[in-house]
Amino acid sequence: MDDFKDTPTPRHSLPGRRPSENRKIVTPEGHTVHLTIGYDPRDQGRVREVFYSGGFRTGSQLEFQIQDACVLISLLLQHGHRPPEIAKSLARVEQPTGDVAYGSIIGLIADELITASLLEG
């Protein structure tokens, strides 16, 4: 019944220079968040990292939380997880229209990575 590995999947190291693009997301509250998405040139442009570039007050708690979330998402991507796998594990809220929205900005970031993957793939 032990489905856990003794060691995690090795981290995929990235070349020093790699393609990236700047993206912008807007939260339901109207906040604009700027991200930089990095791609792996050796794996058909697969998304492998995301960085917070700006949007919240410098030094604010929310800025630090988003920076940390981007680091954790990048680690998941570099250990082989794909954006849809990450997004499906995050909280979602059903809207009155029947649409489903992510419960946090982290879900919005994951959704943007899915979009970026589709455009590059």
C-alpha positions in Angstrom: 0.0 0.0 0.0 3.1 2.2 0.0 2.8 4.3 -3.1 5.4 6.8 -2.2 8.9 6.8 -3.7 11.9 6.8 -1.4 13.4 9.6 -3.5 11.6 12.3 -5.5 11.9 12.5 -9.3 15.2 14.3 -10.1 14.9 18.0 -10.7 15.2 19.0 -14.4 18.1 21.4 -14.6 17.6 24.3 -17.1 20.2 25.9 -19.4 21.6 29.2 -18.2 19.9 31.0 -21.2 16.4 30.0 -22.0 13.4 31.6 -23.7 10.9 33.4 -21.5 7.9 35.7 -22.0 6.1 38.3 -19.9 2.5 37.7 -19.2 -0.2 39.7 -17.4 -3.1 38.3 -15.4 -6.0 40.3 -13.8 -7.6 39.0 -10.7 -11.4 39.1 -10.2 -10.8 42.0 -7.8 -9.1 44.0 -10.6 -5.4 43.6 -9.5 -2.9 43.2 -12.4 -0.1 40.7 -11.8 2.9 40.5 -14.1 4.6 37.2 -14.5 7.6 35.9 -16.4 7.3 32.4 -17.7 10.4 30.4 -18.6 10.5 27.6 -21.2 12.8 24.6 -21.6 14.3 24.9 -25.1 15.3 21.2 -25.0 11.7 20.0 -24.5 9.6 21.7 -27.2 9.2 24.9 -25.2 7.8 23.2 -22.1 7.0 25.6 -19.3 9.5 25.0 -16.5 9.4 28.1 -14.3 7.4 31.2 -13.4 8.5 34.4 -11.7 6.5 37.2 -10.2 7.5 40.4 -11.9 5.3 42.9 -10.2 1.8 44.2 -9.6 1.5 44.5 -5.8 3.1 47.0 -3.5 6.8 46.3 -3.0 7.5 44.7 0.3 3.8 43.8 0.9 2.9 40.4 2.4 0.9 39.6 -0.7 3.9 40.2 -2.9 6.0 37.8 -0.8 3.3 35.2 -0.9 3.1 35.3 -4.7 6.9 35.2 -5.0 7.0 32.1 -2.8 4.1 30.5 -4.7 6.0 31.0 -8.0 9.1 29.3 -6.5 7.0 26.3 -5.4 5.2 26.1 -8.7 8.6 26.3 -10.5 9.9 23.4 -8.4 6.9 21.3 -9.3 7.4 22.1 -13.0 11.1 21.2 -12.8 10.3 17.9 -11.1 8.2 16.9 -14.0 4.7 18.1 -13.1 2.7 19.8 -15.8 0.5 22.9 -15.3 -2.8 21.0 -15.7 -1.7 18.6 -12.9 -0.9 21.5 -10.6 -4.1 23.4 -11.4 -6.4 20.4 -10.8 -5.2 20.2 -7.2 -6.0 23.8 -6.4 -9.2 25.2 -4.8 -12.0 26.2 -7.2 -15.3 28.0 -6.7 -18.4 27.4 -8.7 -19.8 30.7 -10.0 -23.6 31.4 -10.2 -23.2 31.1 -14.0 -22.0 27.5 -13.7 -18.4 28.5 -14.6 -15.6 27.4 -12.2 -13.1 30.0 -11.0 -10.0 29.4 -9.0 -10.2 30.2 -5.3 -6.9 32.0 -5.1 -4.4 33.9 -7.2 -2.2 30.8 -7.2 -4.9 29.1 -9.3 -4.9 32.0 -11.7 -1.2 31.7 -12.1 -1.5 27.9 -12.8 -4.3 28.6 -15.3 -2.0 31.1 -17.1 0.7 28.5 -17.3 -1.8 26.1 -18.9 -2.6 28.8 -21.5 1.1 29.4 -22.1 1.7 25.7 -22.5 -1.0 25.4 -25.1 0.4 28.3 -27.1 3.9 27.0 -27.1 3.1 23.3 -27.6 
